[in-house]
Amino acid sequence: MPVMSRADRSAGVLLLRLLTFACLVLSVLCPGLEALAAGGPHIVDDSEVETPGVCHLETWATRFIPGDGYFNIAPACTTLQMPWLEIGAAYQHYWDDIVAGPLIGPAIKLNFLSADKNALGVGLGLNAGVSPVTGELGYAQALALMTLPLNENVRFNFNAGWTYLATDVPNAFFWGAQVEANVGGGVGLMLEAFGRAQGGLVGTQAGLRYTPSIRGREPFDFDLLVGTFFDDTSTRFITIGVTVRY
């Protein structure tokens, strides 16, 4: 197999950044766009944005038991000029009785206080969109994001705010709490609980994330998660995710 030169690798990174920028421009220019989540396949997000000057591409697939599921692909970047702002886009395709189709759109995350520099991290997550298939508003949210580091290896994340879903109870208060723990060797464990105050939707999710160190960098995350919604059928789900940073 031929070895890539430094110039070839630089050209590859530049191409990935251009593709990400094209996705972001498309998400802003096209009407009826949506992104459903930030922070990879974790439902509860932290307060931190991507490292300034770095982009990432998050992908994951979720399978519900029984039957339904969805696939997600989401690029995002934080620039050196605005290190407190992360701008992203997402494409998701659902297979269920409610959404049953693609959703595409922008996502914005702002960091007001960084947990890496303060005892408390504070941020804001904003997402909204319309299904390109039906032309109707499918999802919107405005969430306060808080990260509380316990020490170098353990931190707590809390989310609270307003969500809109195209269901029988469209507007509801969302809450979420999560604990993350680094156990060494690039392996992290996560446990979270979340719910909507109206409609009785409550769930939990747990799993692990493997982030290998390659030449002093951490370009990949690999996620394996299992969760459940405590509804009439106690719906369970499993998620596999991969994140690439460049």
WOVEN-V407340 format. One record per helix or strand of 2 or more residues. SS is the DSSP state (h for helix, s for strand). FROM is the first residue (numbers start at 1). LEN is the number of residues. If there is no record, write none. Layout:
SS_FROM_LEN, SS_FROM_LEN
This chain:
h_6_24, s_54_12, s_69_10, s_85_11, s_102_12, s_121_10, s_137_13, s_154_12, s_171_14, s_187_10, s_202_9, s_220_10, s_236_10
